[in-house]
Amino acid sequence: IADRIDVDDPIFGYFVRTASPPEDKNRFHDPNNSAAKWKEGMLQGFAVVTTFTNWQRTFRWDSMHEAATSYDDDKLSEQIVSGERLYDQDGSLSEALEATVRCGLY
C-alpha cells in the first residue's frame, strides 16, 4: 500500500463517517457502551483509489487461467454457478485489458 500511495498519480480517496447514532435503542441505557459515546463525524473507514499500475514485465491479464478462481472459497464458487457473481466468461475483458497501453519504467 505504501508503494501505491508513494508513486501513483492520480490518487484520491473517500472517508466514511457517522451521520446518525446507531438505531439499537436498547444500547442507550448503558452509559459505558459505544452507542452512548457516539459523535457525529466519527471516522468509520476509508478507501484509497488510484489507477492500476504494475511494474512487473511478466504480468498479464488472463481471467481464463485456472488460477484466476482457484483461491475462491465455496461461497464465491456457488455465486459464479448461480449467476450472482459476474466474471469474464469468455476472456474478452482480460483481452481488452491486456491490449491497453502500458507505460512506466518498463
C-alpha angles and dihedrals in degrees: 000000000000090000091052092050091045101049111017120101127208097039127164139153151195133236123211111210134174117264101175137015122267113280098227101109093190091068094062092072093069111069091199097060125100094248090061089053093050118133129182114256097026111157112251099172146313142223127212114208127196140151116274115265128175121178096193114109091207096055115117135172109241118155091170094064113106091237091063090082102013093106095050115122121231093268093056091046090052090050090056092051093046093047093241091115116057120216141166097277098177102028094249094123094052090044091055092046091049089054095055120112112269118207137164132081095334 
